[in-house]
Amino acid sequence: MSKIGVIIARFQSPYLHEGHKSLIESVRQQHNTMVIVLGVSPVKGSRRNPLDFQTREKMIKKEYPDVVVLPLADHPLDTKWSQNLDGMLSNTFPGSSFILYSSRDSFKTYYTGANETIELPENGSYRATLIREQISDKVMDSEAFRTGIIYAYANTYLKVYPTVDIAVMRNNRTEVLLGRKDIDNKWRLPGGFSDPTDESYEEAAARELREECGDIQITGMQYEGSFRVADWRYRNESDKIITTLFSTEFIAGDPAGSDDIAEVQWFSLQAVKQMMNDHRTASEHTPQLSTILNKYL
């Protein structure tokens, strides 16, 4: 019985480029039956894996309708991933034997299963990563393009965006540093979104504080609580913000508003309480400020 040719790939591009086609044609010449196994990321919609299985399957089937396309979920253990691959093939084609093919970024390094593997030489320098980069900011005026954007956003996980807020305090924690934004002329705690480059929320808090208040000297960050933020930008969105509140003590320096903070000032906690009653503070910071007042006033 002729062995079934199996291509292990991701095909994360908007079309089958010449490298894909060369790989497929090379395998088709060697086997009567061919299977393409597409890796499926646990992350639903990302820059590295923007296309779901169904979208890639349709792309392949449009040009190669006779090819069997199967999904295989990524797994943290290479041995388990290999077992899942072999098991899926055996269950789909009982009694058959297989040869596994790939080209660039070969799976062979991670595969520990029982099937024969072959790495085919590359044909050209085609890279799906480069193609994605080249079209990532290209806007097209078509219904299909707009429909695709809607589909993509509808098929990602709902997200919580992490932010940090910092209560910088002085004079035995009787005063706190607040910043005012021109957008609403309200006073609030300095802070902002955590970045993927931050190693921790404490690091994110220190970075945001430098960006908004200058290079002041402070003590270490002390966790005070976390809160869902009623941010106006996400009021009508399904995605939401959850912030982590830290406090720290001021040591030295000259705080100055920067980034989107127009100015910074020191206020006594008693003054902050009155400012909240007078609606001079940002409403989305009410839980954070209330926590500081309840603990230190």
Buried (B, 14 or more C-beta within 10 A) or exposed (E): EEBBBBBBBBBBBBEBBEBBBBBBEBBBEEBEBBBBBBBBBEEEBEEEBBBBBEBBBEBBBEEBEEBBBBBBEEBEEBEEBBBBBBEBBBEEBEEBBBBBBBBBEBBEEEBEBEBEBBEBEEBEEBBBEEBBEEEEEEEEEEEEEEEBEEEBEEEBEEEEBBBBBBBBBBEEBEBBBBBBBEEEEBBBBBBBEBEEEBEEBBBBBBBBBBBBBBEBEBEEBEEBBBBEBBBEEBEEEEEBBEBBBBBBBBEEEEBEBBBEBEEBBBBEBEBBBEBBEEEBBBBBBBBBBBBBBEEBE
